[in-house]
Amino acid sequence: MEKVAARVCALFKIEKAELVQRSRLNNISKGRELLVYWSNKELGISGREVASYLGISSAAICKKIRLGEKLAREGKYKLNS
């Protein structure tokens, strides 16, 4: 998951520490959504493990997966680019 976090940080120009902080700032929030989507759907990491990494609830993971998928599709973001 560390490589995914590094990729997200590079895309959104944020620090890794910002991903795990509670924040609703646009870039940080979008970064978390993409991190959750890629970690879960692209790499098969369990939602529970991703939730633990980010310090959020498992219920929040489901919502972030949907938002991350939409963001990846609309922004044409790829994990391996």
C-alpha positions in Angstrom: 0.0 0.0 0.0 3.0 2.3 0.5 3.7 2.4 -3.3 0.0 3.3 -3.9 0.3 6.1 -1.3 3.5 7.4 -3.0 1.7 7.4 -6.4 -1.3 9.3 -4.9 0.9 11.8 -3.2 2.8 12.5 -6.4 -0.4 13.0 -8.4 -2.1 15.3 -5.9 1.1 17.0 -4.6 0.5 16.1 -1.0 2.5 14.5 1.8 1.9 10.9 2.9 1.2 12.1 6.4 -1.7 14.2 5.0 -3.4 11.1 3.7 -3.9 9.7 7.2 -5.0 12.9 8.8 -8.6 13.9 9.1 -9.1 16.5 6.5 -11.7 17.5 4.0 -9.4 19.6 1.8 -10.1 18.7 -1.8 -6.7 17.3 -2.8 -6.3 15.2 0.4 -9.9 13.9 0.2 -9.5 12.9 -3.5 -6.1 11.3 -2.7 -7.7 9.2 -0.1 -10.5 8.1 -2.4 -8.1 7.1 -5.1 -5.8 5.3 -2.5 -8.8 3.3 -1.3 -10.0 2.4 -4.8 -6.6 1.4 -6.1 -5.7 -0.6 -2.9 -8.9 -2.5 -2.8 -10.0 -3.0 -6.4 -6.6 -3.0 -8.2 -4.5 -4.7 -5.6 -7.1 -6.7 -3.7 -6.2 -5.4 -0.3 -9.1 -5.9 2.1 -11.3 -2.9 3.0 -10.6 -3.5 6.6 -6.8 -3.3 6.1 -7.2 -0.1 4.1 -9.5 1.4 6.8 -6.9 0.5 9.4 -4.1 2.2 7.4 -6.1 5.4 7.0 -7.7 5.3 10.4 -11.3 5.4 9.1 -14.3 3.1 9.5 -15.0 0.1 7.2 -18.3 1.8 6.3 -16.4 4.8 5.0 -14.3 2.5 2.8 -17.4 1.5 0.7 -18.2 5.1 -0.1 -14.6 6.0 -0.9 -14.3 3.0 -3.3 -17.2 4.3 -5.3 -15.9 7.9 -5.2 -12.4 6.7 -6.1 -13.6 4.7 -9.0 -15.5 7.7 -10.4 -12.4 9.9 -9.9 -10.1 7.4 -11.6 -12.4 7.1 -14.5 -13.2 10.8 -15.0 -9.6 12.0 -14.3 -8.1 9.1 -16.3 -5.8 8.3 -13.4 -4.0 5.0 -13.7 -2.1 3.2 -10.9 0.8 2.2 -13.2 1.5 5.3 -15.2 
